[in-house]
């Protein structure tokens, strides 16, 4: 339970702030701005615990295969999921946490699941965004099913391997009718959850093999791809490549180039996150 900490004989209480609004109205998009304005240490959004530009803990609800599973994840109903986030919060010792939810009841349930105090301050999306901004966000969600995660793509991709994602940079400008708006540049990520736009999908190793072969063909220094192994992990894919190359090449530089090309093509074509690529030279041939 989070109540108070005694630091140098001063009691510092943890304050919980809620940001509430219907799905697709721009809560996640503006979460970093609100945190910056109110000096909030951590953000809890869709199953993730976020601090600044880092994802500290949690499982994104966007990884779930059904909408029901996504809701359960966002509410931290799984004990191990909740425990991971609780422990991360305890390590950070925050003064303020922002919880995002589609209703007041949802943010109260999230706080309860994580053993946090109930929110004392509840903000609504209409408090920080104009009617036009909310309508535009809702239209984009309905048409393209795009979701925003308030963290950079480099942090999001390992957590959502296999889900289409793209970086989003926004500069929030001052508006007289938006109390919490200011000049602030933030980097976030746009994702398309699996459960709601194409259903469950599976990428066979044969597809990864073909992309790897395609990537390596551009290198005249390589005689042949001998073998490629693919190991799928919760955070992405590990690849082991065995090659036959021609004598006289700088193998270290060649390996770096191949790694970059394979990684770039697989991540672009499949949205999978590549954890590592190991290059092994099994045969060396004299040029004819």
C-alpha positions as YAML, in Angstrom:
chain: A
units: angstrom
residues:
- id: 1
  name: UNK
  ca: [0.00, 0.00, 0.00]
- id: 2
  name: UNK
  ca: [1.29, 3.47, -0.86]
- id: 3
  name: UNK
  ca: [0.58, 6.07, 1.80]
- id: 4
  name: UNK
  ca: [3.49, 8.20, 2.98]
- id: 5
  name: UNK
  ca: [7.25, 8.09, 3.15]
- id: 6
  name: UNK
  ca: [9.37, 9.57, 5.92]
- id: 7
  name: UNK
  ca: [12.33, 11.39, 4.34]
- id: 8
  name: UNK
  ca: [14.45, 13.58, 6.62]
- id: 9
  name: UNK
  ca: [11.55, 13.63, 9.08]
- id: 10
  name: UNK
  ca: [9.20, 15.04, 6.42]
- id: 11
  name: UNK
  ca: [6.13, 13.17, 5.29]
- id: 12
  name: UNK
  ca: [5.62, 13.15, 1.53]
- id: 13
  name: UNK
  ca: [2.29, 11.81, 0.37]
- id: 14
  name: UNK
  ca: [1.68, 10.16, -2.96]
- id: 15
  name: UNK
  ca: [-0.88, 12.11, -4.96]
- id: 16
  name: UNK
  ca: [-2.94, 10.35, -7.62]
- id: 17
  name: UNK
  ca: [-4.40, 12.40, -10.46]
- id: 18
  name: UNK
  ca: [-6.82, 10.98, -13.01]
- id: 19
  name: UNK
  ca: [-7.34, 11.96, -16.64]
- id: 20
  name: UNK
  ca: [-10.73, 10.71, -17.86]
- id: 21
  name: UNK
  ca: [-12.32, 10.66, -21.29]
- id: 22
  name: UNK
  ca: [-13.97, 8.31, -23.80]
- id: 23
  name: UNK
  ca: [-11.71, 6.05, -25.84]
- id: 24
  name: UNK
  ca: [-10.11, 7.83, -28.78]
- id: 25
  name: UNK
  ca: [-10.48, 11.40, -27.53]
- id: 26
  name: UNK
  ca: [-6.75, 12.13, -27.12]
- id: 27
  name: UNK
  ca: [-5.96, 11.29, -23.48]
- id: 28
  name: UNK
  ca: [-2.72, 9.42, -24.21]
- id: 29
  name: UNK
  ca: [-1.73, 12.07, -26.75]
- id: 30
  name: UNK
  ca: [-1.85, 14.78, -24.07]
- id: 31
  name: UNK
  ca: [-0.67, 12.76, -21.07]
- id: 32
  name: UNK
  ca: [2.95, 13.93, -21.33]
- id: 33
  name: UNK
  ca: [1.84, 17.55, -21.59]
- id: 34
  name: UNK
  ca: [-0.32, 17.25, -18.46]
- id: 35
  name: UNK
  ca: [2.52, 15.52, -16.59]
- id: 36
  name: UNK
  ca: [4.91, 18.29, -17.55]
- id: 37
  name: UNK
  ca: [2.53, 21.04, -16.44]
- id: 38
  name: UNK
  ca: [1.66, 19.41, -13.10]
- id: 39
  name: UNK
  ca: [5.11, 17.94, -12.29]
- id: 40
  name: UNK
  ca: [3.79, 14.38, -12.40]
- id: 41
  name: UNK
  ca: [6.44, 11.67, -12.05]
- id: 42
  name: UNK
  ca: [4.74, 8.62, -13.59]
- id: 43
  name: UNK
  ca: [1.95, 7.83, -16.06]
- id: 44
  name: UNK
  ca: [-0.23, 4.71, -15.97]
- id: 45
  name: UNK
  ca: [-1.84, 4.12, -19.35]
- id: 46
  name: UNK
  ca: [-3.28, 0.96, -20.94]
- id: 47
  name: UNK
  ca: [-1.35, -1.44, -18.71]
- id: 48
  name: UNK
  ca: [1.99, 0.39, -18.90]
- id: 49
  name: UNK
  ca: [3.94, 2.39, -16.33]
- id: 50
  name: UNK
  ca: [5.73, 5.26, -18.06]
- id: 51
  name: UNK
  ca: [8.31, 7.73, -16.80]
- id: 52
  name: UNK
  ca: [9.38, 10.47, -19.17]
- id: 53
  name: UNK
  ca: [10.64, 8.73, -22.31]
- id: 54
  name: UNK
  ca: [10.88, 5.26, -20.74]
- id: 55
  name: UNK
  ca: [8.48, 2.38, -20.19]
- id: 56
  name: UNK
  ca: [9.37, 1.14, -16.71]
- id: 57
  name: UNK
  ca: [7.04, -1.84, -16.42]
- id: 58
  name: UNK
  ca: [3.79, -3.42, -17.50]
- id: 59
  name: UNK
  ca: [2.16, -5.08, -20.47]
- id: 60
  name: UNK
  ca: [0.43, -3.01, -23.13]
- id: 61
  name: UNK
  ca: [-3.24, -3.80, -23.59]
- id: 62
  name: UNK
  ca: [-2.62, -3.34, -27.32]
- id: 63
  name: UNK
  ca: [-0.87, -6.74, -27.36]
- id: 64
  name: UNK
  ca: [-4.01, -8.60, -26.41]
- id: 65
  name: UNK
  ca: [-5.87, -10.64, -29.03]
- id: 66
  name: UNK
  ca: [-9.36, -9.61, -27.90]
- id: 67
  name: UNK
  ca: [-10.97, -6.43, -26.64]
- id: 68
  name: UNK
  ca: [-11.93, -8.18, -23.40]
- id: 69
  name: UNK
  ca: [-8.29, -9.15, -22.87]
- id: 70
  name: UNK
  ca: [-7.24, -5.56, -23.53]
- id: 71
  name: UNK
  ca: [-9.64, -4.25, -20.90]
- id: 72
  name: UNK
  ca: [-8.42, -6.77, -18.31]
- id: 73
  name: UNK
  ca: [-4.83, -5.77, -18.99]
- id: 74
  name: UNK
  ca: [-5.63, -2.07, -18.67]
- id: 75
  name: UNK
  ca: [-7.27, -2.79, -15.30]
- id: 76
  name: UNK
  ca: [-4.29, -4.87, -14.05]
- id: 77
  name: UNK
  ca: [-6.48, -7.86, -13.20]
- id: 78
  name: UNK
  ca: [-3.54, -10.27, -13.60]
- id: 79
  name: UNK
  ca: [-1.68, -10.52, -10.28]
- id: 80
  name: UNK
  ca: [1.79, -10.87, -11.81]
- id: 81
  name: UNK
  ca: [1.20, -7.89, -14.07]
- id: 82
  name: UNK
  ca: [0.02, -5.79, -11.13]
- id: 83
  name: UNK
  ca: [2.94, -6.96, -8.98]
- id: 84
  name: UNK
  ca: [5.50, -5.93, -11.60]
- id: 85
  name: UNK
  ca: [4.06, -2.42, -11.82]
- id: 86
  name: UNK
  ca: [3.68, -2.09, -8.03]
- id: 87
  name: UNK
  ca: [7.33, -2.96, -7.51]
- id: 88
  name: UNK
  ca: [8.43, -0.47, -10.18]
- id: 89
  name: UNK
  ca: [6.38, 2.28, -8.51]
- id: 90
  name: UNK
  ca: [7.94, 1.48, -5.14]
- id: 91
  name: UNK
  ca: [11.44, 1.73, -6.64]
- id: 92
  name: UNK
  ca: [10.68, 5.13, -8.16]
- id: 93
  name: UNK
  ca: [9.14, 6.61, -4.98]
- id: 94
  name: UNK
  ca: [7.02, 9.13, -6.91]
- id: 95
  name: UNK
  ca: [5.19, 12.11, -5.49]
- id: 96
  name: UNK
  ca: [2.53, 12.20, -8.22]
- id: 97
  name: UNK
  ca: [1.07, 9.62, -10.59]
- id: 98
  name: UNK
  ca: [-1.28, 10.25, -13.50]
- id: 99
  name: UNK
  ca: [-3.79, 7.46, -14.25]
- id: 100
  name: UNK
  ca: [-5.61, 7.47, -17.59]
- id: 101
  name: UNK
  ca: [-9.03, 5.89, -17.98]
- id: 102
  name: UNK
  ca: [-12.26, 5.98, -19.95]
- id: 103
  name: UNK
  ca: [-14.34, 6.56, -16.81]
- id: 104
  name: UNK
  ca: [-13.99, 7.55, -13.18]
- id: 105
  name: UNK
  ca: [-14.82, 3.98, -12.22]
- id: 106
  name: UNK
  ca: [-11.97, 2.68, -14.36]
- id: 107
  name: UNK
  ca: [-9.31, 4.88, -12.77]
- id: 108
  name: UNK
  ca: [-10.58, 3.95, -9.29]
- id: 109
  name: UNK
  ca: [-10.30, 0.24, -10.19]
- id: 110
  name: UNK
  ca: [-6.76, 0.71, -11.54]
- id: 111
  name: UNK
  ca: [-5.71, 2.48, -8.34]
- id: 112
  name: UNK
  ca: [-7.25, -0.33, -6.27]
- id: 113
  name: UNK
  ca: [-5.56, -3.06, -8.31]
- id: 114
  name: UNK
  ca: [-2.16, -1.42, -7.78]
- id: 115
  name: UNK
  ca: [-2.70, -0.65, -4.09]
- id: 116
  name: UNK
  ca: [-2.58, 3.09, -4.74]
- id: 117
  name: UNK
  ca: [-4.55, 5.85, -2.99]
- id: 118
  name: UNK
  ca: [-7.76, 6.82, -4.75]
- id: 119
  name: UNK
  ca: [-7.45, 9.84, -7.07]
- id: 120
  name: UNK
  ca: [-8.02, 13.14, -5.30]
- id: 121
  name: UNK
  ca: [-8.09, 15.15, -8.51]
- id: 122
  name: UNK
  ca: [-9.99, 14.12, -11.61]
- id: 123
  name: UNK
  ca: [-9.43, 15.94, -14.89]
- id: 124
  name: UNK
  ca: [-11.50, 15.42, -18.00]
- id: 125
  name: UNK
  ca: [-10.24, 15.51, -21.57]
- id: 126
  name: UNK
  ca: [-12.54, 18.49, -22.19]
- id: 127
  name: UNK
  ca: [-10.49, 20.40, -19.59]
- id: 128
  name: UNK
  ca: [-7.30, 20.19, -21.65]
- id: 129
  name: UNK
  ca: [-8.42, 19.91, -25.26]
- id: 130
  name: UNK
  ca: [-10.83, 21.92, -27.38]
- id: 131
  name: UNK
  ca: [-14.04, 20.47, -28.77]
- id: 132
  name: UNK
  ca: [-12.52, 20.50, -32.26]
- id: 133
  name: UNK
  ca: [-9.41, 18.63, -31.11]
- id: 134
  name: UNK
  ca: [-11.49, 15.96, -29.38]
- id: 135
  name: UNK
  ca: [-13.73, 15.52, -32.43]
- id: 136
  name: UNK
  ca: [-10.70, 15.23, -34.72]
- id: 137
  name: UNK
  ca: [-9.08, 12.61, -32.45]
- id: 138
  name: UNK
  ca: [-12.32, 10.61, -32.34]
- id: 139
  name: UNK
  ca: [-12.67, 10.72, -36.13]
- id: 140
  name: UNK
  ca: [-9.11, 9.44, -36.62]
- id: 141
  name: UNK
  ca: [-9.69, 6.61, -34.14]
- id: 142
  name: UNK
  ca: [-12.91, 5.53, -35.85]
- id: 143
  name: UNK
  ca: [-11.52, 5.71, -39.37]
- id: 144
  name: UNK
  ca: [-7.95, 4.42, -38.91]
- id: 145
  name: UNK
  ca: [-8.09, 2.77, -35.44]
- id: 146
  name: UNK
  ca: [-4.88, 4.55, -34.44]
- id: 147
  name: UNK
  ca: [-3.86, 4.58, -30.79]
- id: 148
  name: UNK
  ca: [-1.19, 6.77, -29.17]
- id: 149
  name: UNK
  ca: [1.23, 5.52, -26.53]
- id: 150
  name: UNK
  ca: [2.95, 8.37, -24.63]
- id: 151
  name: UNK
  ca: [6.48, 7.01, -25.10]
- id: 152
  name: UNK
  ca: [9.02, 7.02, -27.95]
- id: 153
  name: UNK
  ca: [8.95, 4.23, -30.55]
- id: 154
  name: UNK
  ca: [12.33, 2.92, -29.37]
- id: 155
  name: UNK
  ca: [10.66, 2.12, -26.01]
- id: 156
  name: UNK
  ca: [7.36, 0.90, -27.41]
- id: 157
  name: UNK
  ca: [8.57, -1.45, -30.16]
- id: 158
  name: UNK
  ca: [10.08, -4.15, -27.88]
- id: 159
  name: UNK
  ca: [6.85, -4.17, -25.85]
- id: 160
  name: UNK
  ca: [4.61, -4.44, -28.91]
- id: 161
  name: UNK
  ca: [6.61, -6.59, -31.29]
- id: 162
  name: UNK
  ca: [4.45, -7.57, -34.26]
- id: 163
  name: UNK
  ca: [2.10, -4.61, -33.94]
- id: 164
  name: UNK
  ca: [2.32, -1.85, -36.52]
- id: 165
  name: UNK
  ca: [3.82, 1.28, -34.98]
- id: 166
  name: UNK
  ca: [5.18, 4.62, -36.12]
- id: 167
  name: UNK
  ca: [6.80, 7.60, -34.37]
- id: 168
  name: UNK
  ca: [4.71, 10.67, -33.65]
- id: 169
  name: UNK
  ca: [6.26, 14.04, -32.85]
- id: 170
  name: UNK
  ca: [3.98, 16.79, -31.58]
- id: 171
  name: UNK
  ca: [4.56, 20.39, -30.57]
- id: 172
  name: UNK
  ca: [1.82, 21.58, -28.25]
- id: 173
  name: UNK
  ca: [1.24, 25.32, -28.59]
- id: 174
  name: UNK
  ca: [-0.35, 27.76, -26.18]
- id: 175
  name: UNK
  ca: [-4.12, 28.18, -26.53]
- id: 176
  name: UNK
  ca: [-6.19, 30.55, -24.51]
- id: 177
  name: UNK
  ca: [-9.03, 28.04, -24.24]
- id: 178
  name: UNK
  ca: [-6.82, 25.15, -23.14]
- id: 179
  name: UNK
  ca: [-5.64, 25.56, -19.58]
- id: 180
  name: UNK
  ca: [-2.81, 23.04, -19.62]
- id: 181
  name: UNK
  ca: [-1.43, 23.70, -23.12]
- id: 182
  name: UNK
  ca: [2.04, 25.17, -23.58]
- id: 183
  name: UNK
  ca: [4.97, 25.03, -25.99]
- id: 184
  name: UNK
  ca: [6.29, 21.50, -25.56]
- id: 185
  name: UNK
  ca: [7.74, 19.05, -28.08]
- id: 186
  name: UNK
  ca: [7.04, 15.41, -27.28]
- id: 187
  name: UNK
  ca: [7.85, 12.12, -29.01]
- id: 188
  name: UNK
  ca: [5.17, 9.46, -28.86]
- id: 189
  name: UNK
  ca: [4.14, 6.36, -30.82]
- id: 190
  name: UNK
  ca: [1.11, 5.57, -32.93]
- id: 191
  name: UNK
  ca: [0.07, 1.90, -32.95]
- id: 192
  name: UNK
  ca: [-2.64, -0.25, -34.50]
- id: 193
  name: UNK
  ca: [-3.68, -3.02, -32.05]
- id: 194
  name: UNK
  ca: [-3.92, -6.51, -33.44]
- id: 195
  name: UNK
  ca: [-7.29, -7.40, -31.93]
- id: 196
  name: UNK
  ca: [-9.18, -4.58, -33.57]
- id: 197
  name: UNK
  ca: [-7.93, -4.28, -37.11]
- id: 198
  name: UNK
  ca: [-6.78, -7.63, -38.46]
- id: 199
  name: UNK
  ca: [-7.42, -10.10, -35.67]
- id: 200
  name: UNK
  ca: [-4.83, -12.65, -34.58]
- id: 201
  name: UNK
  ca: [-2.00, -13.15, -37.03]
- id: 202
  name: UNK
  ca: [1.10, -15.29, -37.31]
- id: 203
  name: UNK
  ca: [4.30, -14.70, -39.27]
- id: 204
  name: UNK
  ca: [5.91, -17.99, -40.30]
- id: 205
  name: UNK
  ca: [9.66, -18.48, -40.15]
- id: 206
  name: UNK
  ca: [9.55, -19.13, -43.90]
- id: 207
  name: UNK
  ca: [8.56, -15.49, -44.38]
- id: 208
  name: UNK
  ca: [11.43, -14.29, -42.20]
- id: 209
  name: UNK
  ca: [13.76, -16.59, -44.15]
- id: 210
  name: UNK
  ca: [12.67, -15.02, -47.45]
- id: 211
  name: UNK
  ca: [13.14, -11.48, -46.14]
- id: 212
  name: UNK
  ca: [16.58, -12.39, -44.80]
- id: 213
  name: UNK
  ca: [17.61, -13.91, -48.14]
- id: 214
  name: UNK
  ca: [16.31, -10.83, -49.96]
- id: 215
  name: UNK
  ca: [18.29, -8.55, -47.64]
- id: 216
  name: UNK
  ca: [21.55, -10.45, -48.07]
- id: 217
  name: UNK
  ca: [21.36, -10.67, -51.87]
- id: 218
  name: UNK
  ca: [22.35, -7.02, -52.20]
- id: 219
  name: UNK
  ca: [25.83, -7.83, -50.82]
- id: 220
  name: UNK
  ca: [28.16, -9.06, -53.57]
- id: 221
  name: UNK
  ca: [30.64, -10.06, -50.87]
- id: 222
  name: UNK
  ca: [28.32, -12.90, -49.81]
- id: 223
  name: UNK
  ca: [28.41, -16.08, -51.87]
- id: 224
  name: UNK
  ca: [25.43, -17.76, -50.23]
- id: 225
  name: UNK
  ca: [23.16, -17.80, -47.20]
- id: 226
  name: UNK
  ca: [23.79, -21.24, -45.73]
- id: 227
  name: UNK
  ca: [21.33, -21.24, -42.86]
- id: 228
  name: UNK
  ca: [19.09, -18.93, -40.84]
- id: 229
  name: UNK
  ca: [17.45, -19.69, -37.50]
- id: 230
  name: UNK
  ca: [14.68, -17.60, -35.94]
- id: 231
  name: UNK
  ca: [13.76, -17.71, -32.25]
- id: 232
  name: UNK
  ca: [10.60, -15.86, -31.21]
- id: 233
  name: UNK
  ca: [10.57, -14.31, -27.72]
- id: 234
  name: UNK
  ca: [7.90, -12.25, -25.91]
- id: 235
  name: UNK
  ca: [9.78, -9.10, -26.93]
- id: 236
  name: UNK
  ca: [10.65, -9.94, -30.52]
- id: 237
  name: UNK
  ca: [12.90, -12.19, -32.60]
- id: 238
  name: UNK
  ca: [16.49, -13.40, -32.28]
- id: 239
  name: UNK
  ca: [18.21, -14.37, -35.53]
- id: 240
  name: UNK
  ca: [21.26, -16.55, -36.24]
- id: 241
  name: UNK
  ca: [22.66, -16.37, -39.78]
- id: 242
  name: UNK
  ca: [25.35, -18.61, -41.30]
- id: 243
  name: UNK
  ca: [27.08, -17.34, -44.46]
- id: 244
  name: UNK
  ca: [29.53, -18.31, -47.14]
- id: 245
  name: UNK
  ca: [31.62, -15.29, -48.20]
- id: 246
  name: UNK
  ca: [34.43, -14.44, -50.60]
- id: 247
  name: UNK
  ca: [37.99, -14.09, -49.33]
- id: 248
  name: UNK
  ca: [39.47, -10.64, -48.85]
- id: 249
  name: UNK
  ca: [36.50, -8.80, -47.29]
- id: 250
  name: UNK
  ca: [36.48, -6.93, -43.97]
- id: 251
  name: UNK
  ca: [34.23, -9.38, -42.18]
- id: 252
  name: UNK
  ca: [33.46, -7.11, -39.21]
- id: 253
  name: UNK
  ca: [32.24, -4.26, -41.41]
- id: 254
  name: UNK
  ca: [30.37, -6.67, -43.67]
- id: 255
  name: UNK
  ca: [28.63, -8.25, -40.67]
- id: 256
  name: UNK
  ca: [27.51, -4.84, -39.36]
- id: 257
  name: UNK
  ca: [26.08, -3.91, -42.75]
- id: 258
  name: UNK
  ca: [24.20, -7.22, -43.04]
- id: 259
  name: UNK
  ca: [22.80, -6.90, -39.52]
- id: 260
  name: UNK
  ca: [21.48, -3.41, -40.23]
- id: 261
  name: UNK
  ca: [19.93, -4.42, -43.56]
- id: 262
  name: UNK
  ca: [18.22, -7.55, -42.22]
- id: 263
  name: UNK
  ca: [16.92, -5.68, -39.16]
- id: 264
  name: UNK
  ca: [15.61, -2.77, -41.24]
- id: 265
  name: UNK
  ca: [13.77, -4.96, -43.74]
- id: 266
  name: UNK
  ca: [12.21, -7.38, -41.27]
- id: 267
  name: UNK
  ca: [11.04, -4.65, -38.91]
- id: 268
  name: UNK
  ca: [9.61, -2.63, -41.79]
- id: 269
  name: UNK
  ca: [7.84, -5.54, -43.49]
- id: 270
  name: UNK
  ca: [6.53, -7.37, -40.41]
- id: 271
  name: UNK
  ca: [6.50, -4.82, -37.53]
- id: 272
  name: UNK
  ca: [8.42, -7.41, -35.47]
- id: 273
  name: UNK
  ca: [11.10, -6.15, -33.10]
- id: 274
  name: UNK
  ca: [14.54, -7.66, -33.72]
- id: 275
  name: UNK
  ca: [16.35, -8.29, -30.44]
- id: 276
  name: UNK
  ca: [19.64, -9.49, -31.91]
- id: 277
  name: UNK
  ca: [21.23, -10.83, -35.09]
- id: 278
  name: UNK
  ca: [24.25, -13.12, -34.89]
- id: 279
  name: UNK
  ca: [26.39, -13.52, -38.01]
- id: 280
  name: UNK
  ca: [28.55, -16.63, -38.47]
- id: 281
  name: UNK
  ca: [30.97, -17.10, -41.39]
- id: 282
  name: UNK
  ca: [31.04, -20.82, -42.09]
- id: 283
  name: UNK
  ca: [32.86, -20.86, -45.41]
- id: 284
  name: UNK
  ca: [35.27, -18.58, -47.27]
- id: 285
  name: UNK
  ca: [35.84, -18.82, -51.04]
- id: 286
  name: UNK
  ca: [38.54, -17.42, -53.29]
- id: 287
  name: UNK
  ca: [37.17, -15.01, -55.89]
- id: 288
  name: UNK
  ca: [37.28, -16.37, -59.41]
...
